[in-house]
Structure formats: structure tokens, C-alpha cells
Amino acid sequence: MAWADGVPVTVDDVILAWEVGKHPKSGVTEQESYRRILEVRRIDDRTFTLINDRVEYRYNLLALTPLPAHVERAPFDADPERYKNKNRYVTAPDTPGLYNGPYRVTGVTAGAALTLEHNPHWPGEAPAFERIVIRAITNTAALEANLRSGGIDYIAGELGLSIDQATALERRMRSRYRFSYRPGLIYEHIDVNLDHPALKDVRLRQALLFGANREAVSQALFGGRQPVAHASVAPNDPAAAKDIQRYSYDLKRAAALLDEAGWPLDAKGQRRNVAGDPLAFDFMTTAGNRLRELAQQALQSDWAKLGISVNLRNQPARVFFGETVTKRKFNGLAMYAWLSSPENPPRTSLHSSMIPTADNGWSGQNYPGYSNAEVDGLLDKIEVELDQAKRYALWARLQQIYARDLPALPFYFRAQPFVIPLWLTGIEPTGHQYPTTLWVEDWRDSRK
């Protein structure tokens, strides 16, 4: 195998990936998996042995993606802390030597489009399409309009249309497109910033969930096709637990919890504490996502019935994910989705060592800032427990604590609507975090 500039992929590329991944200032979000590798033992240019610090049940799922040492070694060695902004993937993404798959990036229009062309050094079966253009359309209404006008051929379900848009579109365009609704492990949730002086109280978080009519939102927006979530683990995941606390819509219980926590109603129906401060916070999500914005408004209305003031403040996805969420700058709630795979421990999002800070280069994905010693211990044990029954018992306890503590408010599990032109074959939706594009070399045009 070679990079797209013809330079062979070697163990040097694996070693560089490991060094970048484990560097405390590199900004890599999942540093833990790299830090667990004690050594990359070189045997020859194409053979190596990984020495890990533990035995874990997912040992054979480790994905250590090589970095092209002939391109990236120099900028990393020159300044590891600034590498995340100085690497060629950022500064010159059309450099051929950055890619070793069936395609290479040949053009980038920031925030708008990415052009892929066939990698001439790809050793596998040649892909059917010489050129693919990926367009970034963050507004779902514009996405649908582009499909209808022929501006795009295919909408991937991983980041595409909402369920209601897809079903409406199917009624009009089923003669030209195949519509696939793949039940997924995509967890739509609302992160709670636990540094917020009011929301750090678990009774407030429980009150918010009791006061949110999530079933009504699911029915109104998705026709009930996207089930309400009760934990971060999807019901179709083999590790899902059944005996966890559930929060049905109950305004009386929500109000009682707010009173108990010291937030009674004033004469004007506003919740205030003993100091006279109103119970108020921001609620953020990605701007332009119509369904998320409608869901936001519904929850804002629900919580207003309890005397809670919620300020809706949305941002473009590149700002929301690139800055606000990753640096924990949201002052209250942040709604988005996690993509997972079956029986995938949520270490990066729940372990206390994964709270992003300036000191660790904002690595980790524990954006709420959740810290629970028992949860840390369970996550540590789950990964090394080889007995499945014992491991599932640990999983069950983890989900019970999550449902009690609510570092994030569970919302629903998303189905993925794929809109595929009838002539395009080879696309097999996965329903989890590994997207269909990983098998792009299997895509074919049946008209040829």
C-alpha cells in the first residue's frame, strides 16, 4: 500500500500516529486509546507489534490510522502543541501524500465542498467513480432543495435529512430514489454543563427531564419513528439494560423537585432561589437544523410551564462543535448526537479523566464535566472484563447511575434516512458510527 504520492506506507507512519495521538497537547479527542499503547515494536518496514498496557475485550477492534511521516513528521516534531493547527490536513489538504485510500482530496472549498479523485496508487479494486464531490449543506431545507434540483445525487443518512423530510420526499420522488430508514445507535441528547450553579444539582436535571414531554415531541416531529431514549445505550445494543429509571412526563414531580432544590415560584410564576436569582440558562444546538430547532422550542415551552427561563442560542455547526462544545463554553444545555457502535463503552464522554481543559489541549469528550468515582471504576472494569455476563452486569450498573445522575438529558435514538438514486448500488447503511463511505470502493453506477 502507498500514499497517493507513491510513497509506501510503512511502520514509520504508524509510529507517528501513535506519537501524535498520545501527546498531551495534540488535541486528539480520544487520546486514551493511544496512551494505552506502551510501545510500537518495529520488526521491519511493514511489520510491527503493539504492546498494550492491558488486556481488554475489544483488543481486536483497535483502529490505529497511520499518518504519513514523510509529510507530517516535520511539522509535528517542530511544534507538537501547535500541530493540530499546522498539519497539512489543515493547511494544505490537497497534498497527495496525505491519503492512502481509494480516493484522495484534490480540492477544498472551506465550509462548502470537498472534491475527491481516484488515488492512482490504490492497490485494491479500482472504484467506479473517478471523481466525487461532497457538499456541506448545513441547512436541511437547502439540502432537500438541492436534491430536487439535481444539485446533488445522494444524501447520506449519517448527516442528512430528518425523518419527516425524508418521508415527505419519498412520497414525491420514490420513482427516482430508494429510501432506506436504518434504525441506529445515534443518541440525540442534551448535555448539561455541570459548572452551571443551578444545573449542578441533580434534582434540577431530573426536574427538567420530568418536565419535558419527549413522547409528544417524538410523535409531532417524527411520527413516533424515533423512540424516546432512557439512557445513552440504545435498546437494540446487546449491552442495553432494562431495569433503569425512566422519566415520564410529570409536571407535578418536576415542580416538587424544583421546590425541594430551593427554587420556588414567585408571584409572577418565575422560579427564583433565596437570593432572588431567576432559574435561567442557555439552550444551544446547531443552527439551521429545523427539527432540532423545533424540538428546542417545544422543550422551552414545556419548561416555561414550570417557571424556568430558557434562552435559545444556536450557532453554525462549525462553531458549535469546533469551539463552544469542545471547550465547554455553553452556559446551560447543548443538544447534539453521539454516534456509537455496539457495546462501545462511553469512556471518552463519561470518565472524569476525559473532561476537556486548556491544560490537556481540550482533549476528551466529557463536555458536561461529569465526575463520578463509581462510574470511572465501572468504565475501567468493563474494558478488561472478558466474561460477557459479568461485563453486562457492569454495563447495567453504569446505565442505572447515568439515568439517576443525568449528566446529559436523554432525548431519542435517531433512525438514519438514506436517499439513494436508483442507479447507485453498493451502499449498505450500518446504523452505527462507522459510515457507509468506508466502503466507497464498492459503489457502482448500474447504468454503466
Phi and psi in degrees as a GROMACS rama.xvg file:
@    title "Ramachandran Plot"
@    xaxis  label "Phi"
@    yaxis  label "Psi"
@TYPE xy
-134.853  156.99  ALA-2
-70.9928  164.612  TRP-3
-68.6861  -8.16104  ALA-4
-94.8083  5.89582  ASP-5
93.4428  -7.68567  GLY-6
-75.8122  129.231  VAL-7
-62.4304  146.334  PRO-8
-77.5096  128.775  VAL-9
-132.406  177.753  THR-10
-61.7517  -26.9511  VAL-11
-56.3401  -35.1206  ASP-12
-71.2424  -35.4551  ASP-13
-68.2537  -43.022  VAL-14
-62.3803  -41.7015  ILE-15
-63.4491  -43.466  LEU-16
-58.364  -41.881  ALA-17
-64.3282  -45.3394  TRP-18
-64.3673  -41.439  GLU-19
-66.5121  -45.1338  VAL-20
-61.6003  -34.789  GLY-21
-94.4891  -4.94581  LYS-22
-69.1302  128.973  HIS-23
-63.988  -18.6829  PRO-24
-111.638  11.319  LYS-25
-75.3629  -20.6406  SER-26
83.7719  4.59159  GLY-27
-65.9483  128.158  VAL-28
-73.1139  -32.3276  THR-29
-109.048  60.8914  GLU-30
-66.9315  -26.097  GLN-31
-56.3109  -43.1287  GLU-32
-64.5645  -30.2897  SER-33
-77.5568  -38.2574  TYR-34
-67.749  -23.8565  ARG-35
-74.5291  -14.95  ARG-36
-83.2201  113.907  ILE-37
-78.4736  -32.1618  LEU-38
-158.784  142.37  GLU-39
-105.274  101.995  VAL-40
-87.9519  110.951  ARG-41
-76.7839  131.064  ARG-42
-105.178  -48.6593  ILE-43
-154.646  -169.896  ASP-44
-61.5262  -23.3875  ASP-45
-121.053  6.49286  ARG-46
-135.243  135.667  THR-47
-151.308  164.037  PHE-48
-122.418  132.844  THR-49
-93.5146  129.155  LEU-50
-106.53  110.426  ILE-51
-97.3824  162.353  ASN-52
-88.045  -1.07808  ASP-53
-161.571  162.759  ARG-54
-97.5278  128.99  VAL-55
-136.687  158.395  GLU-56
-68.0154  -17.4875  TYR-57
-102.483  23.5315  ARG-58
-55.4725  -33.0244  TYR-59
-87.42  6.04015  ASN-60
-104.257  3.23052  LEU-61
-61.566  125.583  LEU-62
-114.697  100.488  ALA-63
-103.05  95.0305  LEU-64
-76.3878  121.207  THR-65
-63.4364  150.7  PRO-66
-113.881  136.836  LEU-67
-68.2612  103.134  PRO-68
-62.3523  -32.9054  ALA-69
-68.4089  -16.802  HIS-70
-106.941  -41.2853  VAL-71
-102.231  -14.1283  GLU-72
-60.8228  -45.7773  ARG-73
-62.6724  -49.4282  ALA-74
-66.0041  -30.9258  PRO-75
-70.3467  -48.2691  PHE-76
-63.0134  -32.2937  ASP-77
-67.724  -37.1141  ALA-78
-162.264  84.0461  ASP-79
-56.7308  -35.488  PRO-80
-70.3596  -28.1379  GLU-81
-100.715  3.73383  ARG-82
-60.5266  -35.7016  TYR-83
-61.2476  -23.7477  LYS-84
-105.024  -10.6373  ASN-85
-110.933  -1.40452  LYS-86
-71.2218  159.717  ASN-87
-68.8261  -23.9405  ARG-88
-62.3228  -26.8572  TYR-89
-93.1071  -47.5999  VAL-90
-85.0419  -29.1238  THR-91
-148.456  67.6456  ALA-92
-66.0505  -11.6353  PRO-93
-92.0264  12.5369  ASP-94
-67.4986  119.237  THR-95
-57.2207  -35.7008  PRO-96
-69.6274  3.27942  GLY-97
-87.5802  -10.1573  LEU-98
-129.082  141.614  TYR-99
-129.86  9.20426  ASN-100
-89.0858  -167.39  GLY-101
-68.0738  -18.8524  PRO-102
-128.168  158.502  TYR-103
-129.437  152.566  ARG-104
-78.3013  126.462  VAL-105
-116.154  -10.862  THR-106
-159.329  140.545  GLY-107
-135.309  127.16  VAL-108
-112.107  108.905  THR-109
-52.4394  125.716  ALA-110
73.7426  4.7299  GLY-111
-130.712  -49.048  ALA-112
-158.027  156.228  ALA-113
-134.803  129.093  LEU-114
-108.371  128.775  THR-115
-113.753  139.937  LEU-116
-131.976  157.897  GLU-117
-56.0917  133.229  HIS-118
-81.5834  113.39  ASN-119
-65.76  -16.2134  PRO-120
-102.044  9.80991  HIS-121
-67.7414  124.549  TRP-122
-84.4672  -11.8925  PRO-123
-85.118  -168.518  GLY-124
-61.8297  134.583  GLU-125
-64.4719  132.23  ALA-126
-66.4062  155.859  PRO-127
-75.0401  -24.9865  ALA-128
-107.547  123.77  PHE-129
-69.3735  -29.3315  GLU-130
-144.135  135.541  ARG-131
-130.305  132.444  ILE-132
-110.995  123.401  VAL-133
-102.782  120.366  ILE-134
-102.985  138.608  ARG-135
-97.6311  106.08  ALA-136
-123.198  101.337  ILE-137
-80.8711  -19.7084  THR-138
-91.1318  120.835  ASN-139
-67.8884  -29.9606  THR-140
-66.8624  -40.7701  ALA-141
-66.8313  -33.3605  ALA-142
-62.4848  -46.6825  LEU-143
-63.3254  -41.5382  GLU-144
-62.565  -38.3111  ALA-145
-66.6537  -36.5085  ASN-146
-66.4963  -45.8397  LEU-147
-63.9616  -32.7509  ARG-148
-87.3637  -7.23879  SER-149
87.604  9.83473  GLY-150
-69.4158  -24.6665  GLY-151
-135.848  157.638  ILE-152
-97.6614  -34.3914  ASP-153
-145.228  138.35  TYR-154
-114.825  116.921  ILE-155
-74.6012  142.687  ALA-156
-73.3209  -22.8339  GLY-157
-60.6624  -38.0607  GLU-158
-144.32  67.5189  LEU-159
-132.568  -131.494  GLY-160
-76.3266  157.493  LEU-161
-79.0686  165.452  SER-162
-58.023  -46.7773  ILE-163
-65.521  -37.7925  ASP-164
-65.7554  -42.2312  GLN-165
-65.2596  -43.238  ALA-166
-67.3144  -38.0109  THR-167
-66.2343  -40.2812  ALA-168
-66.8881  -36.6212  LEU-169
-60.8669  -38.5693  GLU-170
-61.894  -29.6438  ARG-171
-96.6426  -24.1562  ARG-172
-129.718  20.1034  MET-173
-67.517  -16.0538  ARG-174
-74.716  -16.2099  SER-175
-114.115  -19.611  ARG-176
-132.668  151.439  TYR-177
-99.4657  130.866  ARG-178
-110.013  124.099  PHE-179
-121.715  126.375  SER-180
-111.944  98.1945  TYR-181
-94.7056  115.767  ARG-182
-59.955  135.517  PRO-183
-130.564  174.567  GLY-184
-100.127  36.3228  LEU-185
-95.5374  113.605  ILE-186
-100.15  101.988  TYR-187
-80.2999  126.161  GLU-188
-150.011  173.989  HIS-189
-125.734  104.305  ILE-190
-65.969  141.058  ASP-191
-110.148  124.129  VAL-192
-76.123  107.722  ASN-193
-76.5867  0.741951  LEU-194
-82.9996  -12.8344  ASP-195
-64.8719  130.633  HIS-196
-59.6879  -30.4245  PRO-197
-89.3272  -43.5774  ALA-198
-74.2054  -9.77125  LEU-199
-69.6662  -16.2938  LYS-200
-81.8729  120.469  ASP-201
-61.0096  -28.2151  VAL-202
-64.9139  -33.5549  ARG-203
-65.4787  -42.6223  LEU-204
-67.4906  -39.9682  ARG-205
-65.3082  -38.4907  GLN-206
-63.2951  -40.4124  ALA-207
-60.7665  -39.5793  LEU-208
-74.3953  -40.1787  LEU-209
-62.7185  -31.2297  PHE-210
-88.5198  3.15657  GLY-211
-104.245  118.087  ALA-212
-83.9113  74.6366  ASN-213
-67.7669  -34.515  ARG-214
-62.4669  -41.1249  GLU-215
-64.5553  -39.298  ALA-216
-63.735  -43.6717  VAL-217
-62.3145  -42.3475  SER-218
-67.9226  -43.7974  GLN-219
-69.5527  -39.8649  ALA-220
-95.0913  -30.1612  LEU-221
-123.911  5.3462  PHE-222
61.0549  25.535  GLY-223
76.5043  5.12382  GLY-224
-75.0935  -15.7762  ARG-225
-116.331  103.926  GLN-226
-67.5373  144.528  PRO-227
-61.7277  137.835  VAL-228
-91.5871  143.088  ALA-229
-114.75  -9.14373  HIS-230
-157.342  -179.261  ALA-231
-83.1549  -9.02218  SER-232
-101.035  125.845  VAL-233
-68.3604  149.554  ALA-234
-59.7697  -27.9448  PRO-235
-89.2612  5.10004  ASN-236
-81.9264  133.283  ASP-237
-60.089  -19.4365  PRO-238
-90.1126  1.62283  ALA-239
-65.9938  136.863  ALA-240
-98.7044  150.326  ALA-241
-99.8145  -30.2823  LYS-242
-94.2658  66.1475  ASP-243
-122.376  156.835  ILE-244
-65.1646  137.698  GLN-245
-119.37  147.89  ARG-246
-117.12  93.5514  TYR-247
-79.9322  163.233  SER-248
-66.5309  117.692  TYR-249
-152.761  92.6031  ASP-250
-65.0415  -32.7485  LEU-251
-66.0777  -44.4745  LYS-252
-65.4434  -39.1265  ARG-253
-62.1019  -45.5423  ALA-254
-63.99  -39.2385  ALA-255
-63.5689  -40.217  ALA-256
-65.242  -39.3201  LEU-257
-65.7908  -41.816  LEU-258
-61.6851  -45.7087  ASP-259
-61.1824  -35.0817  GLU-260
-80.4875  -1.30245  ALA-261
91.8753  29.6419  GLY-262
-126.77  69.2029  TRP-263
-74.2141  164.679  PRO-264
-78.0091  140.875  LEU-265
-91.9007  -174.171  ASP-266
-63.998  -22.362  ALA-267
-97.7569  7.50337  LYS-268
82.1179  17.144  GLY-269
-102.499  136.277  GLN-270
-75.3347  128.986  ARG-271
-139.044  149.98  ARG-272
-89.0844  -175.883  ASN-273
-63.5279  -25.4363  VAL-274
-82.9707  -4.41927  ALA-275
88.4684  4.98426  GLY-276
-75.0675  135.796  ASP-277
-74.3705  150.644  PRO-278
-82.0462  102.589  LEU-279
-147.497  147.55  ALA-280
-162.674  165.395  PHE-281
-84.9423  150.887  ASP-282
-130.737  114.176  PHE-283
-117.479  153.058  MET-284
-159.487  -169.664  THR-285
-80.9448  123.166  THR-286
-65.7404  141.557  ALA-287
93.2463  -10.7902  GLY-288
-88.0693  101.307  ASN-289
-58.8656  -43.5095  ARG-290
-68.0248  -40.4778  LEU-291
-62.1106  -40.4545  ARG-292
-67.5056  -37.66  GLU-293
-66.5795  -40.8209  LEU-294
-62.7066  -41.7162  ALA-295
-55.091  -49.2225  GLN-296
-62.7702  -38.0823  GLN-297
-64.4176  -43.8444  ALA-298
-69.2498  -37.2717  LEU-299
-57.839  -43.1682  GLN-300
-65.8296  -42.3089  SER-301
-59.1483  -47.1929  ASP-302
-73.046  -25.3117  TRP-303
-64.1362  -31.0549  ALA-304
-63.126  -21.5996  LYS-305
-94.3867  -1.28378  LEU-306
87.0758  22.4057  GLY-307
-103.245  132.591  ILE-308
-94.5594  121.549  SER-309
-120.667  123.553  VAL-310
-100.038  115.307  ASN-311
-81.4079  122.434  LEU-312
-141.269  102.236  ARG-313
-107.059  159.868  ASN-314
-139.098  156.317  GLN-315
-56.3608  147.876  PRO-316
-55.1035  -38.6107  ALA-317
-64.4539  -30.9603  ARG-318
-83.8631  -44.44  VAL-319
-57.5911  -49.7635  PHE-320
-85.2107  -34.6195  PHE-321
-75.4878  -22.0187  GLY-322
-135.011  -55.2771  GLU-323
-67.3248  -52.605  THR-324
-73.178  -47.6873  VAL-325
-64.1391  -25.9928  THR-326
-106.497  13.9354  LYS-327
56.2994  44.6497  ARG-328
-95.5412  3.39587  LYS-329
-81.9576  131.652  PHE-330
-97.8472  68.4609  ASN-331
142.607  -103.101  GLY-332
-120.535  147.708  LEU-333
-138.334  119.956  ALA-334
-103.001  127.985  MET-335
-164.415  -168.299  TYR-336
-128.268  146.126  ALA-337
-102.339  135.746  TRP-338
-99.8036  131.006  LEU-339
-129.254  -179.681  SER-340
-129.242  162.263  SER-341
-56.5209  136.112  PRO-342
50.2769  51.4104  GLU-343
-107.124  105.785  ASN-344
-59.0694  133.156  PRO-345
-81.268  50.8271  PRO-346
-62.4988  -46.7241  ARG-347
-67.8426  -22.1863  THR-348
-101.304  -11.4316  SER-349
-126.116  -23.9408  LEU-350
-71.1504  139.458  HIS-351
-65.0282  -22.9259  SER-352
-74.5445  -6.34599  SER-353
-105.492  17.6562  MET-354
-77.0041  120.291  ILE-355
-68.0067  135.759  PRO-356
-141.346  165.678  THR-357
-62.6083  -34.7797  ALA-358
-65.9805  -32.722  ASP-359
-100.309  17.6979  ASN-360
69.0129  26.1081  GLY-361
59.6648  33.7591  TRP-362
-87.2256  158.562  SER-363
94.9375  158.436  GLY-364
-127.334  21.2199  GLN-365
-84.2192  72.5217  ASN-366
-70.5352  -28.9349  TYR-367
-66.1323  -23.9714  PRO-368
81.9573  34.1785  GLY-369
-77.6965  134.869  TYR-370
-139.442  114.928  SER-371
-144.488  117.806  ASN-372
-61.8922  -38.0378  ALA-373
-67.2129  -39.9295  GLU-374
-63.8859  -42.7925  VAL-375
-55.8772  -46.0536  ASP-376
-64.2655  -40.6952  GLY-377
-63.7827  -42.9471  LEU-378
-63.2611  -39.0775  LEU-379
-63.8593  -41.4468  ASP-380
-74.0331  -39.3348  LYS-381
-56.035  -42.6486  ILE-382
-67.0021  -27.0159  GLU-383
-107.783  0.0300133  VAL-384
-85.081  112.751  GLU-385
-86.6086  -18.6317  LEU-386
-80.81  118.32  ASP-387
-62.771  -43.4003  GLN-388
-62.0593  -43.1352  ALA-389
-66.588  -37.4634  LYS-390
-65.9759  -39.9657  ARG-391
-67.4509  -30.6432  TYR-392
-65.2223  -38.9583  ALA-393
-66.1174  -40.7869  LEU-394
-58.7846  -43.5312  TRP-395
-61.3609  -44.2223  ALA-396
-63.8154  -39.2318  ARG-397
-59.8018  -43.5278  LEU-398
-69.9691  -33.2402  GLN-399
-63.6705  -42.8359  GLN-400
-67.4784  -41.2992  ILE-401
-59.128  -45.0703  TYR-402
-67.2652  -25.7062  ALA-403
-81.0529  -47.3329  ARG-404
-81.845  -29.9261  ASP-405
49.4168  61.0195  LEU-406
-63.722  -21.8043  PRO-407
-138.271  149.57  ALA-408
-90.8395  114.832  LEU-409
-63.3301  138.651  PRO-410
-116.78  -73.1887  PHE-411
-158.783  166.182  TYR-412
-103.089  127.706  PHE-413
-85.4133  140.63  ARG-414
-90.8304  150.925  ALA-415
-107.074  108.416  GLN-416
-85.9617  115.762  PRO-417
-98.114  133.2  PHE-418
-114.534  104.993  VAL-419
-118.608  124.758  ILE-420
-60.8382  145.592  PRO-421
-60.1572  -25.4806  LEU-422
-82.2275  -11.2156  TRP-423
-95.2014  119.971  LEU-424
-118.189  166.81  THR-425
94.6287  -2.28802  GLY-426
-90.4287  120.003  ILE-427
-123.885  99.0938  GLU-428
-57.1396  139.55  PRO-429
-97.1853  -33.0893  THR-430
82.3943  2.5374  GLY-431
-135.214  -163.551  HIS-432
-72.8619  -13.9627  GLN-433
-90.7078  110.808  TYR-434
-76.2594  163.23  PRO-435
-62.5258  -24.5395  THR-436
-67.3699  -14.7146  THR-437
-64.6892  -17.5697  LEU-438
-116.353  35.4869  TRP-439
-62.3184  -25.6801  VAL-440
-68.0204  -12.8051  GLU-441
-89.6096  -7.9019  ASP-442
-69.7779  139.766  TRP-443
-138.942  153.832  ARG-444
-101.041  108.848  ASP-445
-70.3101  -9.65437  SER-446
-79.0776  -10.4367  ARG-447
